[in-house]
Amino acid sequence: MQGTAINTSKGTVQVQVTFEGDKISTVSMLQQPNHPQTTAAVPVLIEETLKAQSSKVDTVSGATITSDAYVQSLQAAIDAKGA
């Protein structure tokens, strides 16, 4: 499921989520800002998502804008599965 593309001041953030049944099995980035803080934050956000199995993940320090957009796009993908 693709999440909504979220435009931020740093660039566009969009995730894609793969499910195995009701479980989130993978999260990949379709779009992300070309920014060092984003590059560092994305693996952390994905790891936290796989642990939490939800969009309830902590913001990555130094990448608040990207983290917030990631969560929005992730939640849209989760919601789309349930639709």
NUMIVO-708045 format. One record per atom (N, C-alpha, C, O): residue number from 1; atom name; x, y negated, z negated; residue in three letters. Coordinates in nm, 4 decimals, m for minus. Example, Ala and Ser with C-alpha at 12.3 -4.5 7.8 and 13.67 -1.06 7.14 Angstrom:
2
(atom 1,N,(1.3190,0.5690,m0.7800),ala)
(atom 1,CA,(1.2300,0.4500,m0.7800),ala)
(atom 1,C,(1.3200,0.3300,m0.7800),ala)
(atom 1,O,(1.4236,0.3319,m0.8465),ala)
(atom 2,N,(1.2850,0.2250,m0.7080),ser)
(atom 2,CA,(1.3670,0.1060,m0.7140),ser)
(atom 2,C,(1.2900,m0.0030,m0.7870),ser)
(atom 2,O,(1.3409,m0.1138,m0.8039),ser)
This chain:
83
(atom 1,N,(0.0836,0.1175,0.0000),met)
(atom 1,CA,(0.0000,0.0000,0.0000),met)
(atom 1,C,(0.0885,m0.1244,0.0000),met)
(atom 1,O,(0.1858,m0.1335,m0.0749),met)
(atom 2,N,(0.0530,m0.2187,0.0846),gln)
(atom 2,CA,(0.1267,m0.3444,0.0883),gln)
(atom 2,C,(0.0619,m0.4451,m0.0049),gln)
(atom 2,O,(m0.0604,m0.4574,m0.0107),gln)
(atom 3,N,(0.1459,m0.5165,m0.0772),gly)
(atom 3,CA,(0.0977,m0.6253,m0.1602),gly)
(atom 3,C,(0.0852,m0.7514,m0.0771),gly)
(atom 3,O,(0.1321,m0.7572,0.0365),gly)
(atom 4,N,(0.0230,m0.8499,m0.1333),thr)
(atom 4,CA,(0.0095,m0.9797,m0.0698),thr)
(atom 4,C,(0.1467,m1.0451,m0.0577),thr)
(atom 4,O,(0.2306,m1.0314,m0.1468),thr)
(atom 5,N,(0.1692,m1.1160,0.0523),ala)
(atom 5,CA,(0.2919,m1.1951,0.0668),ala)
(atom 5,C,(0.2735,m1.3228,m0.0141),ala)
(atom 5,O,(0.1800,m1.3992,0.0100),ala)
(atom 6,N,(0.3617,m1.3456,m0.1089),ile)
(atom 6,CA,(0.3544,m1.4612,m0.1981),ile)
(atom 6,C,(0.4653,m1.5590,m0.1581),ile)
(atom 6,O,(0.5836,m1.5255,m0.1631),ile)
(atom 7,N,(0.4255,m1.6798,m0.1185),asn)
(atom 7,CA,(0.5229,m1.7822,m0.0823),asn)
(atom 7,C,(0.5666,m1.8580,m0.2070),asn)
(atom 7,O,(0.4837,m1.9062,m0.2842),asn)
(atom 8,N,(0.6982,m1.8675,m0.2255),thr)
(atom 8,CA,(0.7537,m1.9410,m0.3392),thr)
(atom 8,C,(0.8505,m2.0468,m0.2870),thr)
(atom 8,O,(0.8795,m2.0520,m0.1675),thr)
(atom 9,N,(0.8987,m2.1288,m0.3753),ser)
(atom 9,CA,(0.9974,m2.2301,m0.3369),ser)
(atom 9,C,(1.1300,m2.1662,m0.2955),ser)
(atom 9,O,(1.2114,m2.2302,m0.2288),ser)
(atom 10,N,(1.1520,m2.0416,m0.3343),lys)
(atom 10,CA,(1.2752,m1.9695,m0.2982),lys)
(atom 10,C,(1.2602,m1.8902,m0.1690),lys)
(atom 10,O,(1.3594,m1.8566,m0.1042),lys)
(atom 11,N,(1.1352,m1.8602,m0.1315),gly)
(atom 11,CA,(1.1081,m1.7786,m0.0136),gly)
(atom 11,C,(0.9898,m1.6867,m0.0400),gly)
(atom 11,O,(0.9288,m1.6923,m0.1468),gly)
(atom 12,N,(0.9577,m1.6029,0.0564),thr)
(atom 12,CA,(0.8424,m1.5144,0.0469),thr)
(atom 12,C,(0.8802,m1.3835,m0.0220),thr)
(atom 12,O,(0.9872,m1.3272,0.0012),thr)
(atom 13,N,(0.7893,m1.3372,m0.1071),val)
(atom 13,CA,(0.8063,m1.2109,m0.1781),val)
(atom 13,C,(0.6880,m1.1214,m0.1423),val)
(atom 13,O,(0.5723,m1.1617,m0.1543),val)
(atom 14,N,(0.7185,m0.9992,m0.0982),gln)
(atom 14,CA,(0.6125,m0.9024,m0.0688),gln)
(atom 14,C,(0.6645,m0.7629,m0.0970),gln)
(atom 14,O,(0.7755,m0.7274,m0.0571),gln)
(atom 15,N,(0.5830,m0.6838,m0.1666),val)
(atom 15,CA,(0.6223,m0.5473,m0.2000),val)
(atom 15,C,(0.5344,m0.4461,m0.1285),val)
(atom 15,O,(0.4240,m0.4766,m0.0834),val)
(atom 16,N,(0.5866,m0.3257,m0.1199),gln)
(atom 16,CA,(0.5089,m0.2120,m0.0726),gln)
(atom 16,C,(0.5219,m0.1037,m0.1777),gln)
(atom 16,O,(0.6314,m0.0751,m0.2260),gln)
(atom 17,N,(0.4087,m0.0435,m0.2126),val)
(atom 17,CA,(0.4060,0.0585,m0.3171),val)
(atom 17,C,(0.3606,0.1908,m0.2568),val)
(atom 17,O,(0.2628,0.1955,m0.1822),val)
(atom 18,N,(0.4317,0.2974,m0.2891),thr)
(atom 18,CA,(0.3923,0.4319,m0.2490),thr)
(atom 18,C,(0.3449,0.5052,m0.3738),thr)
(atom 18,O,(0.4086,0.5003,m0.4791),thr)
(atom 19,N,(0.2336,0.5719,m0.3596),phe)
(atom 19,CA,(0.1754,0.6452,m0.4718),phe)
(atom 19,C,(0.1800,0.7948,m0.4440),phe)
(atom 19,O,(0.1665,0.8380,m0.3296),phe)
(atom 20,N,(0.1988,0.8723,m0.5481),glu)
(atom 20,CA,(0.1779,1.0161,m0.5457),glu)
(atom 20,C,(0.0628,1.0407,m0.6417),glu)
(atom 20,O,(0.0811,1.0408,m0.7634),glu)
(atom 21,N,(m0.0550,1.0614,m0.5866),gly)
(atom 21,CA,(m0.1756,1.0665,m0.6689),gly)
(atom 21,C,(m0.2005,0.9272,m0.7239),gly)
(atom 21,O,(m0.2107,0.8308,m0.6480),gly)
(atom 22,N,(m0.2101,0.9165,m0.8555),asp)
(atom 22,CA,(m0.2285,0.7861,m0.9194),asp)
(atom 22,C,(m0.0979,0.7266,m0.9696),asp)
(atom 22,O,(m0.0967,0.6179,m1.0274),asp)
(atom 23,N,(0.0115,0.7976,m0.9477),lys)
(atom 23,CA,(0.1411,0.7544,m0.9993),lys)
(atom 23,C,(0.2178,0.6730,m0.8946),lys)
(atom 23,O,(0.2215,0.7092,m0.7770),lys)
(atom 24,N,(0.2786,0.5628,m0.9388),ile)
(atom 24,CA,(0.3651,0.4840,m0.8505),ile)
(atom 24,C,(0.4951,0.5625,m0.8337),ile)
(atom 24,O,(0.5672,0.5866,m0.9304),ile)
(atom 25,N,(0.5240,0.6020,m0.7090),ser)
(atom 25,CA,(0.6458,0.6814,m0.6864),ser)
(atom 25,C,(0.7607,0.5957,m0.6350),ser)
(atom 25,O,(0.8759,0.6199,m0.6710),ser)
(atom 26,N,(0.7323,0.4967,m0.5522),thr)
(atom 26,CA,(0.8367,0.4058,m0.5042),thr)
(atom 26,C,(0.7804,0.2662,m0.4857),thr)
(atom 26,O,(0.6618,0.2472,m0.4586),thr)
(atom 27,N,(0.8690,0.1695,m0.5012),val)
(atom 27,CA,(0.8381,0.0300,m0.4713),val)
(atom 27,C,(0.9513,m0.0201,m0.3826),val)
(atom 27,O,(1.0688,m0.0027,m0.4148),val)
(atom 28,N,(0.9154,m0.0818,m0.2718),ser)
(atom 28,CA,(1.0177,m0.1398,m0.1852),ser)
(atom 28,C,(0.9794,m0.2831,m0.1520),ser)
(atom 28,O,(0.8625,m0.3215,m0.1575),ser)
(atom 29,N,(1.0792,m0.3594,m0.1183),met)
(atom 29,CA,(1.0576,m0.4993,m0.0842),met)
(atom 29,C,(1.0420,m0.5125,0.0669),met)
(atom 29,O,(1.1309,m0.4734,0.1425),met)
(atom 30,N,(0.9298,m0.5672,0.1106),leu)
(atom 30,CA,(0.9104,m0.5968,0.2524),leu)
(atom 30,C,(0.9705,m0.7325,0.2862),leu)
(atom 30,O,(1.0264,m0.7527,0.3940),leu)
(atom 31,N,(0.9577,m0.8249,0.1915),gln)
(atom 31,CA,(1.0148,m0.9582,0.2071),gln)
(atom 31,C,(1.0669,m1.0038,0.0714),gln)
(atom 31,O,(1.0051,m0.9797,m0.0322),gln)
(atom 32,N,(1.1820,m1.0701,0.0746),gln)
(atom 32,CA,(1.2352,m1.1281,m0.0481),gln)
(atom 32,C,(1.3293,m1.2425,m0.0116),gln)
(atom 32,O,(1.3916,m1.2401,0.0946),gln)
(atom 33,N,(1.3399,m1.3416,m0.0981),pro)
(atom 33,CA,(1.4312,m1.4529,m0.0717),pro)
(atom 33,C,(1.5757,m1.4040,m0.0631),pro)
(atom 33,O,(1.6159,m1.3120,m0.1342),pro)
(atom 34,N,(1.6513,m1.4662,0.0236),asn)
(atom 34,CA,(1.7939,m1.4365,0.0352),asn)
(atom 34,C,(1.8662,m1.5244,m0.0666),asn)
(atom 34,O,(1.9194,m1.6305,m0.0341),asn)
(atom 35,N,(1.8660,m1.4771,m0.1893),his)
(atom 35,CA,(1.9163,m1.5565,m0.3011),his)
(atom 35,C,(1.9840,m1.4610,m0.3990),his)
(atom 35,O,(1.9291,m1.3546,m0.4276),his)
(atom 36,N,(2.1012,m1.4957,m0.4509),pro)
(atom 36,CA,(2.1730,m1.4032,m0.5413),pro)
(atom 36,C,(2.0922,m1.3584,m0.6627),pro)
(atom 36,O,(2.0994,m1.2421,m0.7022),pro)
(atom 37,N,(2.0157,m1.4493,m0.7220),gln)
(atom 37,CA,(1.9381,m1.4118,m0.8401),gln)
(atom 37,C,(1.8276,m1.3125,m0.8039),gln)
(atom 37,O,(1.7967,m1.2219,m0.8812),gln)
(atom 38,N,(1.7688,m1.3305,m0.6860),thr)
(atom 38,CA,(1.6667,m1.2364,m0.6403),thr)
(atom 38,C,(1.7287,m1.1004,m0.6150),thr)
(atom 38,O,(1.6732,m0.9980,m0.6550),thr)
(atom 39,N,(1.8428,m1.0988,m0.5493),thr)
(atom 39,CA,(1.9121,m0.9733,m0.5197),thr)
(atom 39,C,(1.9424,m0.8969,m0.6481),thr)
(atom 39,O,(1.9324,m0.7742,m0.6514),thr)
(atom 40,N,(1.9788,m0.9680,m0.7525),ala)
(atom 40,CA,(2.0076,m0.9046,m0.8811),ala)
(atom 40,C,(1.8796,m0.8611,m0.9526),ala)
(atom 40,O,(1.8787,m0.7589,m1.0211),ala)
(atom 41,N,(1.7723,m0.9377,m0.9372),ala)
(atom 41,CA,(1.6488,m0.9120,m1.0112),ala)
(atom 41,C,(1.5670,m0.7963,m0.9556),ala)
(atom 41,O,(1.5045,m0.7224,m1.0317),ala)
(atom 42,N,(1.5668,m0.7797,m0.8239),val)
(atom 42,CA,(1.4785,m0.6817,m0.7610),val)
(atom 42,C,(1.4986,m0.5391,m0.8149),val)
(atom 42,O,(1.3995,m0.4745,m0.8489),val)
(atom 43,N,(1.6205,m0.4873,m0.8244),pro)
(atom 43,CA,(1.6340,m0.3506,m0.8787),pro)
(atom 43,C,(1.5809,m0.3372,m1.0215),pro)
(atom 43,O,(1.5264,m0.2331,m1.0581),pro)
(atom 44,N,(1.5964,m0.4404,m1.1003),val)
(atom 44,CA,(1.5456,m0.4394,m1.2383),val)
(atom 44,C,(1.3934,m0.4356,m1.2375),val)
(atom 44,O,(1.3324,m0.3586,m1.3117),val)
(atom 45,N,(1.3326,m0.5184,m1.1540),leu)
(atom 45,CA,(1.1866,m0.5217,m1.1464),leu)
(atom 45,C,(1.1308,m0.3877,m1.0999),leu)
(atom 45,O,(1.0315,m0.3391,m1.1540),leu)
(atom 46,N,(1.1942,m0.3287,m1.0005),ile)
(atom 46,CA,(1.1477,m0.1989,m0.9500),ile)
(atom 46,C,(1.1620,m0.0913,m1.0573),ile)
(atom 46,O,(1.0707,m0.0114,m1.0780),ile)
(atom 47,N,(1.2755,m0.0893,m1.1250),glu)
(atom 47,CA,(1.2968,0.0098,m1.2319),glu)
(atom 47,C,(1.1921,m0.0052,m1.3417),glu)
(atom 47,O,(1.1369,0.0940,m1.3893),glu)
(atom 48,N,(1.1648,m0.1289,m1.3818),glu)
(atom 48,CA,(1.0650,m0.1537,m1.4862),glu)
(atom 48,C,(0.9249,m0.1125,m1.4399),glu)
(atom 48,O,(0.8458,m0.0614,m1.5193),glu)
(atom 49,N,(0.8945,m0.1345,m1.3130),thr)
(atom 49,CA,(0.7644,m0.0951,m1.2585),thr)
(atom 49,C,(0.7476,0.0562,m1.2647),thr)
(atom 49,O,(0.6423,0.1058,m1.3046),thr)
(atom 50,N,(0.8506,0.1286,m1.2256),leu)
(atom 50,CA,(0.8421,0.2746,m1.2265),leu)
(atom 50,C,(0.8281,0.3285,m1.3687),leu)
(atom 50,O,(0.7612,0.4296,m1.3902),leu)
(atom 51,N,(0.8907,0.2620,m1.4657),lys)
(atom 51,CA,(0.8763,0.3021,m1.6058),lys)
(atom 51,C,(0.7357,0.2708,m1.6568),lys)
(atom 51,O,(0.6716,0.3546,m1.7202),lys)
(atom 52,N,(0.6886,0.1495,m1.6287),ala)
(atom 52,CA,(0.5599,0.1036,m1.6822),ala)
(atom 52,C,(0.4410,0.1625,m1.6073),ala)
(atom 52,O,(0.3316,0.1742,m1.6625),ala)
(atom 53,N,(0.4631,0.1999,m1.4801),gln)
(atom 53,CA,(0.3547,0.2468,m1.3939),gln)
(atom 53,C,(0.2416,0.1439,m1.3851),gln)
(atom 53,O,(0.1237,0.1786,m1.3773),gln)
(atom 54,N,(0.2813,0.0164,m1.3866),ser)
(atom 54,CA,(0.1850,m0.0930,m1.3759),ser)
(atom 54,C,(0.2617,m0.2201,m1.3391),ser)
(atom 54,O,(0.3835,m0.2188,m1.3215),ser)
(atom 55,N,(0.1867,m0.3288,m1.3282),ser)
(atom 55,CA,(0.2507,m0.4577,m1.2999),ser)
(atom 55,C,(0.2891,m0.5312,m1.4278),ser)
(atom 55,O,(0.3310,m0.6469,m1.4228),ser)
(atom 56,N,(0.2751,m0.4655,m1.5409),lys)
(atom 56,CA,(0.3098,m0.5277,m1.6690),lys)
(atom 56,C,(0.4594,m0.5102,m1.6951),lys)
(atom 56,O,(0.5016,m0.4267,m1.7751),lys)
(atom 57,N,(0.5384,m0.5925,m1.6242),val)
(atom 57,CA,(0.6846,m0.5882,m1.6377),val)
(atom 57,C,(0.7331,m0.7254,m1.6834),val)
(atom 57,O,(0.6688,m0.8273,m1.6582),val)
(atom 58,N,(0.8456,m0.7258,m1.7497),asp)
(atom 58,CA,(0.9029,m0.8499,m1.7999),asp)
(atom 58,C,(0.9664,m0.9301,m1.6864),asp)
(atom 58,O,(1.0187,m0.8744,m1.5899),asp)
(atom 59,N,(0.9603,m1.0606,m1.7007),thr)
(atom 59,CA,(1.0286,m1.1506,m1.6086),thr)
(atom 59,C,(1.1790,m1.1326,m1.6244),thr)
(atom 59,O,(1.2294,m1.1190,m1.7359),thr)
(atom 60,N,(1.2501,m1.1327,m1.5124),val)
(atom 60,CA,(1.3956,m1.1225,m1.5172),val)
(atom 60,C,(1.4519,m1.2624,m1.5377),val)
(atom 60,O,(1.4240,m1.3535,m1.4598),val)
(atom 61,N,(1.5311,m1.2787,m1.6425),ser)
(atom 61,CA,(1.5903,m1.4076,m1.6739),ser)
(atom 61,C,(1.6711,m1.4601,m1.5552),ser)
(atom 61,O,(1.7528,m1.3880,m1.4979),ser)
(atom 62,N,(1.6477,m1.5848,m1.5196),gly)
(atom 62,CA,(1.7180,m1.6461,m1.4081),gly)
(atom 62,C,(1.6480,m1.6265,m1.2750),gly)
(atom 62,O,(1.6881,m1.6842,m1.1739),gly)
(atom 63,N,(1.5430,m1.5448,m1.2748),ala)
(atom 63,CA,(1.4685,m1.5181,m1.1509),ala)
(atom 63,C,(1.3187,m1.5217,m1.1781),ala)
(atom 63,O,(1.2433,m1.4360,m1.1321),ala)
(atom 64,N,(1.2777,m1.6221,m1.2533),thr)
(atom 64,CA,(1.1380,m1.6318,m1.2956),thr)
(atom 64,C,(1.0434,m1.6453,m1.1772),thr)
(atom 64,O,(0.9399,m1.5788,m1.1732),thr)
(atom 65,N,(1.0771,m1.7296,m1.0816),ile)
(atom 65,CA,(0.9895,m1.7518,m0.9655),ile)
(atom 65,C,(0.9721,m1.6218,m0.8873),ile)
(atom 65,O,(0.8600,m1.5847,m0.8525),ile)
(atom 66,N,(1.0810,m1.5536,m0.8602),thr)
(atom 66,CA,(1.0747,m1.4269,m0.7876),thr)
(atom 66,C,(0.9999,m1.3224,m0.8700),thr)
(atom 66,O,(0.9180,m1.2481,m0.8158),thr)
(atom 67,N,(1.0266,m1.3162,m0.9983),ser)
(atom 67,CA,(0.9605,m1.2182,m1.0853),ser)
(atom 67,C,(0.8099,m1.2389,m1.0850),ser)
(atom 67,O,(0.7341,m1.1427,m1.0724),ser)
(atom 68,N,(0.7664,m1.3618,m1.0985),asp)
(atom 68,CA,(0.6229,m1.3910,m1.0997),asp)
(atom 68,C,(0.5574,m1.3529,m0.9669),asp)
(atom 68,O,(0.4484,m1.2958,m0.9652),asp)
(atom 69,N,(0.6239,m1.3845,m0.8565),ala)
(atom 69,CA,(0.5700,m1.3500,m0.7245),ala)
(atom 69,C,(0.5683,m1.1992,m0.7043),ala)
(atom 69,O,(0.4739,m1.1449,m0.6469),ala)
(atom 70,N,(0.6723,m1.1319,m0.7512),tyr)
(atom 70,CA,(0.6794,m0.9856,m0.7434),tyr)
(atom 70,C,(0.5585,m0.9237,m0.8139),tyr)
(atom 70,O,(0.4924,m0.8353,m0.7594),tyr)
(atom 71,N,(0.5307,m0.9706,m0.9346),val)
(atom 71,CA,(0.4192,m0.9169,m1.0123),val)
(atom 71,C,(0.2865,m0.9407,m0.9395),val)
(atom 71,O,(0.2011,m0.8521,m0.9369),val)
(atom 72,N,(0.2687,m1.0574,m0.8814),gln)
(atom 72,CA,(0.1450,m1.0870,m0.8078),gln)
(atom 72,C,(0.1290,m0.9935,m0.6882),gln)
(atom 72,O,(0.0214,m0.9377,m0.6667),gln)
(atom 73,N,(0.2354,m0.9765,m0.6109),ser)
(atom 73,CA,(0.2298,m0.8896,m0.4936),ser)
(atom 73,C,(0.2100,m0.7438,m0.5356),ser)
(atom 73,O,(0.1333,m0.6706,m0.4730),ser)
(atom 74,N,(0.2787,m0.7024,m0.6406),leu)
(atom 74,CA,(0.2647,m0.5665,m0.6925),leu)
(atom 74,C,(0.1217,m0.5390,m0.7363),leu)
(atom 74,O,(0.0654,m0.4347,m0.7030),leu)
(atom 75,N,(0.0630,m0.6315,m0.8104),gln)
(atom 75,CA,(m0.0738,m0.6112,m0.8581),gln)
(atom 75,C,(m0.1709,m0.6029,m0.7415),gln)
(atom 75,O,(m0.2662,m0.5252,m0.7463),gln)
(atom 76,N,(m0.1483,m0.6816,m0.6366),ala)
(atom 76,CA,(m0.2349,m0.6744,m0.5180),ala)
(atom 76,C,(m0.2259,m0.5377,m0.4521),ala)
(atom 76,O,(m0.3269,m0.4851,m0.4054),ala)
(atom 77,N,(m0.1061,m0.4791,m0.4475),ala)
(atom 77,CA,(m0.0890,m0.3459,m0.3898),ala)
(atom 77,C,(m0.1585,m0.2404,m0.4749),ala)
(atom 77,O,(m0.2217,m0.1494,m0.4214),ala)
(atom 78,N,(m0.1472,m0.2520,m0.6073),ile)
(atom 78,CA,(m0.2141,m0.1583,m0.6982),ile)
(atom 78,C,(m0.3654,m0.1711,m0.6833),ile)
(atom 78,O,(m0.4367,m0.0709,m0.6778),ile)
(atom 79,N,(m0.4135,m0.2941,m0.6770),asp)
(atom 79,CA,(m0.5577,m0.3171,m0.6602),asp)
(atom 79,C,(m0.6080,m0.2595,m0.5275),asp)
(atom 79,O,(m0.7182,m0.2051,m0.5207),asp)
(atom 80,N,(m0.5267,m0.2719,m0.4225),ala)
(atom 80,CA,(m0.5666,m0.2224,m0.2904),ala)
(atom 80,C,(m0.5843,m0.0704,m0.2917),ala)
(atom 80,O,(m0.6704,m0.0171,m0.2217),ala)
(atom 81,N,(m0.5029,m0.0010,m0.3715),lys)
(atom 81,CA,(m0.5169,0.1442,m0.3808),lys)
(atom 81,C,(m0.6503,0.1809,m0.4435),lys)
(atom 81,O,(m0.7159,0.2767,m0.4026),lys)
(atom 82,N,(m0.6888,0.1035,m0.5429),gly)
(atom 82,CA,(m0.8138,0.1318,m0.6116),gly)
(atom 82,C,(m0.9385,0.0925,m0.5348),gly)
(atom 82,O,(m1.0493,0.1323,m0.5711),gly)
(atom 83,N,(m0.9213,0.0144,m0.4282),ala)
(atom 83,CA,(m1.0375,m0.0358,m0.3519),ala)
(atom 83,C,(m1.1020,0.0737,m0.2687),ala)
(atom 83,O,(m1.2003,0.0486,m0.1990),ala)
